[in-house]
Amino acid sequence: MMSTTARRCLSAGVATLLAAGALVLGTSGAGAEVLGTMTVTPATGSDTALMSVKTHGLCPEPATNIILWVKGAGFPAEGQNLVGNSPIDIYNPTSEGFEVPLSETMRDYANEAGITTLQGRYDFTVTCRRPFGETTYGDFTAPIWFTSNTTYQSTPPQAATTTTLAASPASPVVEGSAVKLTATVAPAGAAGSVRFLDGATQIGSPVTVASGTASLSTSALKAGTHSLKAAFTPADTVAYGPSTSAALSYTVKIKPPTVVTAPKVTGTVKVASTVTCSVTFGGATSVTYAWLKDGKTVSGKTAKTLGLTSTDYKHKISCRPTGANSTGKTTATSPALTVGVGPALKNVTKPSVSGTAKVGKRVTAKVGTWKPSGTSYSYVWRRDGHTIKGATHSSYVLTKSDRKHLISVLVTAKRSGYGNGSTVSKAVRVG
């Protein structure tokens, strides 16, 4: 590469020849054939660095000279001349091409053109020509890109991408629900794949981007709050940069309770018995109960157990448990069972015979006490343990047939919903 002094001497010499009219300066003609590309040296650098361009080939005959010019933001639309019409021989051509040094830096050329900010793409063109005339014989070209006001590179800069993430259905959802994750990548032409992430954990396999989007469905999100992201990896890492979406907070709720074992009424379904509502829920944090009689809710009966009373006799009893958790409630109803008759009434204090035990006198039965108490009673009078025909009232008039015999009474206590209870009083001897 030429030294800075040599570059400036060459530039001054060209200027002198131009002033003397020895050379004719022109620009590449419209539609000039592109002969090949060039290499920019150094490939990356600053706006204050000296540069050169090396052609990948030679100018065709009868071209013996070249000019070098640049186009880009801030320079004239037709281009800014950097090297005037110069003989190719001074650049030491070989079969591989020739190298043309720039006598000034890009910052120098920018200042001369009144450019304060170098930005975007600039195209260098070496045009093959003759010393005189405006006929051109083809071009060699090379671009550079200023990625800042002061630095350039000879490869295209990565195009930035953006990735956004959406989830359907909207949060919150119940555990086990199918959730569709959709990543949108811009620009839409950026090819590549998307990894869907739950925190740092990848969900499924990477998905290829098609028409700017990539989608994945999953039912594997567990209960809790998730931080979901979509990470785009470009297929062409030179042309496009990677990008990751903002975190999407997504809530998955536990499933509502499930019925594991269907409810049923257990125990002896009879008056005076206590029955239990048996049920098993999965995922329930609490269970509440309601009891039904003939299909209608019984007010105030909310315990797991229920004591059956005579008012339940012959009615259909069922229970309705409800399992609940933070997501919701699940209710089930047991089969209805008919309440049967309860145990027989139990005698606590025996009946007795009241009155004067003499022929012609009336004696009366005292029923004693019962648990629970009877609501009605029936009587059968006995003589020496044998039933006295027709003597079925609560009192009895003693006859001659009863003289010197033992008189007693069989009392039967009755109550709806209970079995009848019967017992015999202590006998008295008739005088």
C-alpha positions as CSV (number, residue, x, y, z in Angstrom):
1,M,0.0,0.0,0.0
2,M,1.2,3.5,-0.8
3,S,2.3,5.8,1.9
4,T,0.3,8.9,2.8
5,T,3.0,11.1,1.2
6,A,2.8,9.1,-2.0
7,R,-1.0,9.3,-2.1
8,R,-1.0,13.0,-1.7
9,C,1.7,13.4,-4.4
10,L,-0.3,11.3,-6.8
11,S,-3.4,13.3,-6.1
12,A,-1.5,16.6,-6.7
13,G,-0.1,15.2,-9.9
14,V,-3.5,14.2,-11.2
15,A,-4.8,17.7,-10.3
16,T,-1.9,19.3,-12.2
17,L,-2.6,17.2,-15.3
18,L,-6.3,18.1,-15.1
19,A,-5.5,21.8,-14.8
20,A,-3.3,21.5,-17.8
21,G,-6.0,19.8,-19.8
22,A,-3.9,16.6,-20.2
23,L,-6.7,14.4,-18.9
24,V,-10.4,14.4,-19.4
25,L,-12.4,13.6,-16.2
26,G,-15.7,12.0,-16.6
27,T,-18.1,9.6,-14.7
28,S,-19.2,6.2,-15.5
29,G,-21.8,6.1,-18.2
30,A,-25.3,5.0,-17.4
31,G,-25.7,1.3,-17.6
32,A,-22.0,0.6,-17.7
33,E,-21.1,-3.1,-17.5
34,V,-20.1,-4.4,-14.1
35,L,-16.9,-6.2,-14.6
36,G,-16.6,-7.5,-11.0
37,T,-16.3,-6.7,-7.4
38,M,-13.5,-5.1,-5.3
39,T,-12.1,-5.7,-1.8
40,V,-12.0,-2.7,0.6
41,T,-8.9,-2.6,2.8
42,P,-9.1,-2.5,5.7
43,A,-12.4,-4.4,5.8
44,T,-13.5,-2.5,8.9
45,G,-12.2,0.8,10.2
46,S,-12.8,4.4,11.1
47,D,-13.7,7.5,9.1
48,T,-10.2,8.8,9.7
49,A,-8.4,5.7,8.3
50,L,-6.8,5.6,4.9
51,M,-8.4,3.0,2.6
52,S,-7.8,1.3,-0.7
53,V,-9.9,-0.8,-3.1
54,K,-8.5,-3.8,-5.0
55,T,-10.3,-5.0,-8.2
56,H,-10.9,-8.7,-8.7
57,G,-9.8,-8.6,-12.3
58,L,-8.4,-6.3,-15.0
59,C,-10.0,-3.7,-17.2
60,P,-10.7,-4.9,-20.8
61,E,-8.8,-3.5,-23.7
62,P,-8.7,-0.8,-25.0
63,A,-9.1,0.7,-21.5
64,T,-5.8,2.0,-20.1
65,N,-7.0,4.3,-17.4
66,I,-9.5,4.4,-14.5
67,I,-11.4,6.8,-12.3
68,L,-12.6,6.1,-8.8
69,W,-15.7,7.7,-7.3
70,V,-18.2,7.1,-4.5
71,K,-21.9,7.5,-4.0
72,G,-23.9,7.6,-0.8
73,A,-25.7,9.8,1.7
74,G,-24.5,13.4,1.5
75,F,-22.5,13.1,-1.7
76,P,-23.8,14.4,-5.0
77,A,-26.3,12.1,-6.7
78,E,-24.0,11.5,-9.6
79,G,-21.2,10.6,-7.2
80,Q,-18.1,12.2,-5.7
81,N,-14.8,11.7,-7.6
82,L,-12.0,10.4,-5.5
83,V,-9.3,9.6,-8.0
84,G,-9.2,11.4,-11.4
85,N,-8.5,9.8,-14.7
86,S,-5.3,7.9,-14.0
87,P,-3.2,5.2,-15.9
88,I,-3.8,1.7,-14.7
89,D,-0.1,1.0,-14.8
90,I,0.7,3.1,-11.8
91,Y,-1.3,0.7,-9.7
92,N,0.9,-2.3,-10.5
93,P,-1.8,-4.4,-12.2
94,T,-1.4,-8.2,-12.0
95,S,-3.6,-11.0,-13.4
96,E,-5.6,-10.8,-10.1
97,G,-6.3,-7.1,-10.5
98,F,-4.9,-3.9,-9.2
99,E,-5.2,-1.8,-6.0
100,V,-6.2,1.8,-6.0
101,P,-5.4,3.8,-2.8
102,L,-7.5,6.7,-1.6
103,S,-5.4,9.8,-1.0
104,E,-7.7,11.0,1.7
105,T,-9.9,9.5,4.4
106,M,-13.7,9.2,4.2
107,R,-13.9,12.0,6.8
108,D,-11.8,14.2,4.5
109,Y,-14.1,13.6,1.6
110,A,-17.1,14.1,3.8
111,N,-15.8,17.5,5.0
112,E,-15.1,18.5,1.4
113,A,-18.7,17.6,0.4
114,G,-20.1,19.4,3.5
115,I,-21.2,16.1,5.1
116,T,-21.3,16.1,8.9
117,T,-22.6,12.6,9.4
118,L,-21.5,9.5,7.6
119,Q,-24.3,6.9,7.6
120,G,-25.6,3.9,5.8
121,R,-24.2,2.4,2.5
122,Y,-21.5,4.0,0.3
123,D,-20.6,2.5,-3.0
124,F,-17.1,2.7,-4.5
125,T,-16.8,2.4,-8.3
126,V,-13.7,2.0,-10.4
127,T,-14.5,2.8,-14.0
128,C,-12.3,1.6,-16.9
129,R,-11.6,4.2,-19.6
130,R,-9.1,5.7,-21.9
131,P,-7.1,8.9,-21.3
132,F,-9.4,10.9,-23.5
133,G,-13.1,10.7,-24.3
134,E,-16.0,9.6,-22.2
135,T,-16.3,6.1,-23.4
136,T,-16.3,3.6,-20.5
137,Y,-15.4,-0.1,-20.6
138,G,-17.0,-1.4,-17.4
139,D,-17.0,-1.0,-13.7
140,F,-15.6,-2.7,-10.6
141,T,-17.7,-2.0,-7.5
142,A,-17.5,-2.4,-3.7
143,P,-19.8,-1.2,-0.9
144,I,-19.1,-0.2,2.7
145,W,-21.6,0.5,5.5
146,F,-21.1,3.1,8.2
147,T,-22.7,1.6,11.3
148,S,-22.0,4.8,13.2
149,N,-20.7,8.3,12.2
150,T,-17.2,7.1,12.6
151,T,-17.0,3.4,11.9
152,Y,-17.6,1.3,8.8
153,Q,-17.6,-2.3,7.7
154,S,-17.4,-3.9,4.3
155,T,-20.2,-6.5,5.0
156,P,-23.9,-5.6,5.3
157,P,-24.8,-4.8,9.0
158,Q,-27.3,-7.1,10.6
159,A,-30.9,-6.0,10.3
160,A,-32.4,-5.8,13.7
161,T,-35.4,-8.0,14.4
162,T,-38.2,-7.8,16.9
163,T,-40.1,-10.7,18.4
164,T,-43.5,-10.4,20.2
165,L,-45.3,-13.2,22.0
166,A,-49.0,-13.8,22.4
167,A,-50.9,-16.6,24.2
168,S,-54.4,-17.9,23.5
169,P,-56.6,-18.3,25.4
170,A,-55.9,-15.3,27.7
171,S,-54.6,-15.9,31.2
172,P,-55.7,-17.4,33.5
173,V,-56.5,-20.9,32.4
174,V,-57.0,-24.2,34.2
175,E,-54.2,-26.7,34.4
176,G,-54.3,-29.1,31.5
177,S,-55.8,-26.5,29.1
178,A,-54.3,-26.3,25.6
179,V,-52.4,-23.0,25.3
180,K,-51.3,-21.7,21.9
181,L,-48.2,-19.6,21.9
182,T,-47.6,-17.4,18.8
183,A,-44.4,-15.5,18.1
184,T,-44.4,-12.7,15.5
185,V,-41.0,-11.8,14.0
186,A,-40.4,-8.6,12.2
187,P,-39.3,-8.0,9.5
188,A,-41.5,-10.8,8.1
189,G,-38.8,-11.8,5.7
190,A,-36.4,-12.8,8.4
191,A,-36.1,-16.6,8.2
192,G,-35.2,-18.7,11.2
193,S,-36.7,-20.5,14.1
194,V,-38.2,-19.6,17.5
195,R,-37.7,-21.3,20.8
196,F,-40.5,-20.9,23.3
197,L,-39.4,-20.6,26.9
198,D,-41.0,-21.0,30.3
199,G,-38.4,-19.1,32.3
200,A,-35.2,-20.7,31.3
201,T,-36.9,-24.0,30.3
202,Q,-37.6,-24.6,26.6
203,I,-41.1,-25.7,25.7
204,G,-41.1,-28.4,23.0
205,S,-38.8,-28.1,20.0
206,P,-37.8,-25.0,18.0
207,V,-40.5,-23.9,15.5
208,T,-39.6,-22.7,12.0
209,V,-40.8,-19.2,11.2
210,A,-43.2,-19.0,8.3
211,S,-44.5,-15.6,6.9
212,G,-43.3,-13.9,10.0
213,T,-44.9,-16.2,12.6
214,A,-44.2,-19.4,14.6
215,S,-46.8,-21.2,16.8
216,L,-46.7,-23.9,19.3
217,S,-49.5,-25.5,21.4
218,T,-48.9,-27.1,24.8
219,S,-51.0,-28.5,27.6
220,A,-48.0,-29.1,29.9
221,L,-48.1,-25.8,31.8
222,K,-48.4,-26.6,35.5
223,A,-50.4,-24.6,38.0
224,G,-48.7,-21.3,38.9
225,T,-47.5,-18.1,37.3
226,H,-45.2,-18.5,34.3
227,S,-42.8,-16.1,32.6
228,L,-43.1,-17.0,28.9
229,K,-40.8,-15.8,26.2
230,A,-40.1,-16.4,22.5
231,A,-36.5,-16.3,21.3
232,F,-35.8,-15.9,17.6
233,T,-32.6,-17.3,16.0
234,P,-32.0,-16.1,12.4
235,A,-31.1,-18.6,9.7
236,D,-28.8,-15.9,8.2
237,T,-26.9,-14.5,11.1
238,V,-25.1,-12.0,8.8
239,A,-28.3,-10.5,7.5
240,Y,-30.4,-10.6,10.6
241,G,-29.9,-10.3,14.3
242,P,-31.5,-12.5,17.0
243,S,-34.3,-11.1,19.2
244,T,-36.2,-12.2,22.3
245,S,-39.7,-11.1,23.2
246,A,-40.6,-9.3,26.4
247,A,-41.7,-11.8,29.2
248,L,-45.4,-12.6,29.1
249,S,-46.8,-13.4,32.6
250,Y,-49.2,-16.3,32.3
251,T,-51.2,-17.8,35.1
252,V,-52.4,-21.4,35.2
253,K,-54.9,-22.3,37.9
254,I,-55.2,-25.7,39.5
255,K,-58.1,-27.8,38.2
256,P,-61.4,-27.6,39.9
257,P,-62.0,-30.5,42.3
258,T,-62.8,-33.8,40.7
259,V,-65.1,-36.5,42.1
260,V,-63.0,-39.5,42.9
261,T,-65.5,-41.5,44.7
262,A,-69.2,-40.7,44.1
263,P,-71.2,-39.5,47.1
264,K,-73.5,-42.0,49.0
265,V,-75.4,-42.1,52.2
266,T,-73.8,-44.6,54.5
267,G,-75.1,-46.0,57.8
268,T,-78.5,-47.4,58.9
269,V,-81.1,-45.4,57.1
270,K,-83.7,-45.6,59.8
271,V,-85.4,-43.3,62.2
272,A,-83.1,-42.6,65.3
273,S,-80.0,-43.5,63.4
274,T,-77.2,-41.2,62.2
275,V,-76.1,-41.4,58.6
276,T,-73.0,-40.1,56.9
277,C,-72.3,-38.5,53.6
278,S,-69.4,-40.4,52.2
279,V,-67.5,-38.8,49.2
280,T,-63.9,-38.4,47.9
281,F,-62.8,-35.3,46.0
282,G,-59.5,-34.9,44.2
283,G,-57.9,-31.4,44.5
284,A,-60.4,-30.0,47.0
285,T,-59.2,-27.8,49.8
286,S,-62.5,-27.8,51.5
287,V,-65.8,-29.8,51.4
288,T,-69.2,-28.6,52.4
289,Y,-72.4,-30.6,52.7
290,A,-76.1,-30.2,52.2
291,W,-78.9,-32.7,52.9
292,L,-82.0,-33.2,50.8
293,K,-85.4,-34.6,51.7
294,D,-87.4,-35.7,48.7
295,G,-85.0,-33.7,46.5
296,K,-85.3,-30.4,48.4
297,T,-82.6,-28.9,50.6
298,V,-83.1,-29.3,54.3
299,S,-82.5,-25.9,55.9
300,G,-79.7,-25.8,58.5
301,K,-78.4,-29.3,57.8
302,T,-74.8,-28.7,56.7
303,A,-72.8,-31.3,58.6
304,K,-71.2,-34.4,57.2
305,T,-73.6,-36.5,59.3
306,L,-77.4,-36.3,59.8
307,G,-79.5,-37.7,62.6
308,L,-82.8,-39.1,61.3
309,T,-85.9,-38.3,63.1
310,S,-89.5,-39.6,62.9
311,T,-90.3,-36.7,60.6
312,D,-87.9,-38.4,58.0
313,Y,-89.8,-41.6,58.1
314,K,-90.7,-42.9,54.6
315,H,-89.1,-39.9,53.0
316,K,-86.1,-40.1,50.6
317,I,-82.9,-38.8,52.0
318,S,-79.8,-37.8,49.9
319,C,-76.7,-35.7,50.4
320,R,-75.1,-33.1,48.2
321,P,-71.4,-32.5,48.9
322,T,-69.4,-29.6,47.3
323,G,-65.6,-29.7,46.9
324,A,-63.9,-26.3,46.5
325,N,-60.4,-25.0,45.8
326,S,-59.0,-21.7,44.6
327,T,-60.3,-22.3,41.0
328,G,-63.8,-23.3,41.6
329,K,-66.4,-25.7,43.1
330,T,-67.6,-29.2,42.1
331,T,-70.9,-30.5,43.4
332,A,-72.3,-34.0,43.3
333,T,-75.5,-35.6,44.6
334,S,-75.8,-39.1,46.1
335,P,-78.6,-41.5,45.3
336,A,-81.7,-41.0,47.5
337,L,-82.6,-43.7,50.1
338,T,-85.9,-44.2,51.8
339,V,-85.8,-43.8,55.6
340,G,-87.1,-47.0,57.3
341,V,-88.8,-47.4,60.6
342,G,-86.7,-46.9,63.7
343,P,-86.3,-49.3,66.7
344,A,-89.2,-50.2,68.9
345,L,-90.1,-47.8,71.7
346,K,-88.2,-48.8,74.9
347,N,-90.0,-49.1,78.2
348,V,-88.3,-47.2,81.0
349,T,-90.9,-47.4,83.8
350,K,-93.3,-50.4,83.7
351,P,-97.0,-49.9,83.4
352,S,-99.1,-50.5,86.5
353,V,-102.7,-51.2,87.5
354,S,-104.4,-48.4,89.5
355,G,-107.6,-48.7,91.5
356,T,-109.3,-51.1,94.0
357,A,-108.8,-54.7,93.0
358,K,-112.3,-55.9,94.0
359,V,-115.1,-57.3,91.9
360,G,-117.3,-54.6,90.6
361,K,-114.6,-52.0,90.8
362,R,-112.9,-50.2,87.8
363,V,-109.2,-50.4,87.5
364,T,-107.1,-48.2,85.3
365,A,-103.9,-48.9,83.4
366,K,-101.0,-46.5,83.9
367,V,-98.8,-46.6,80.8
368,G,-95.5,-46.0,82.6
369,T,-92.7,-44.2,80.8
370,W,-91.1,-44.8,77.4
371,K,-88.1,-43.7,75.4
372,P,-88.9,-42.0,73.2
373,S,-92.4,-41.3,74.5
374,G,-95.3,-42.9,72.8
375,T,-97.9,-40.7,71.1
376,S,-100.6,-43.4,71.5
377,Y,-101.1,-46.6,73.4
378,S,-103.2,-49.7,73.2
379,Y,-104.2,-52.1,76.0
380,V,-105.0,-55.7,76.5
381,W,-106.2,-56.9,80.0
382,R,-105.1,-60.3,81.2
383,R,-106.4,-62.8,83.8
384,D,-103.7,-65.0,85.1
385,G,-101.7,-64.2,82.0
386,H,-104.5,-65.0,79.6
387,T,-106.2,-62.4,77.4
388,I,-109.6,-61.3,78.6
389,K,-111.7,-61.2,75.5
390,G,-113.0,-57.6,74.7
391,A,-110.9,-56.0,77.5
392,T,-109.0,-53.5,75.3
393,H,-109.5,-50.1,77.0
394,S,-107.4,-48.2,79.3
395,S,-109.7,-49.2,82.2
396,Y,-111.4,-52.4,83.1
397,V,-114.4,-53.3,85.5
398,L,-113.6,-56.4,87.5
399,T,-116.1,-59.2,87.3
400,K,-116.9,-62.3,89.4
401,S,-114.7,-64.3,87.0
402,D,-111.7,-62.2,88.2
403,R,-112.2,-63.0,92.0
404,K,-109.1,-64.4,93.5
405,H,-107.3,-64.2,90.1
406,L,-104.3,-62.1,89.1
407,I,-105.1,-59.2,86.8
408,S,-102.5,-57.4,84.6
409,V,-102.5,-55.2,81.5
410,L,-100.3,-55.4,78.4
411,V,-99.5,-51.8,77.3
412,T,-98.3,-51.2,73.7
413,A,-96.7,-47.8,73.1
414,K,-96.8,-46.3,69.6
415,R,-95.1,-43.5,67.8
416,S,-94.8,-42.7,64.0
417,G,-91.5,-43.8,62.6
418,Y,-90.7,-46.2,65.5
419,G,-91.5,-49.8,66.1
420,N,-94.2,-50.5,68.7
421,G,-93.0,-51.2,72.3
422,S,-95.0,-53.5,74.5
423,T,-94.7,-54.6,78.1
424,V,-97.0,-56.1,80.8
425,S,-97.7,-54.4,84.2
426,K,-97.3,-56.1,87.5
427,A,-100.3,-58.2,88.3
428,V,-102.7,-57.5,91.2
429,R,-105.0,-60.1,92.9
430,V,-108.7,-59.4,92.9
431,G,-110.4,-59.8,96.2
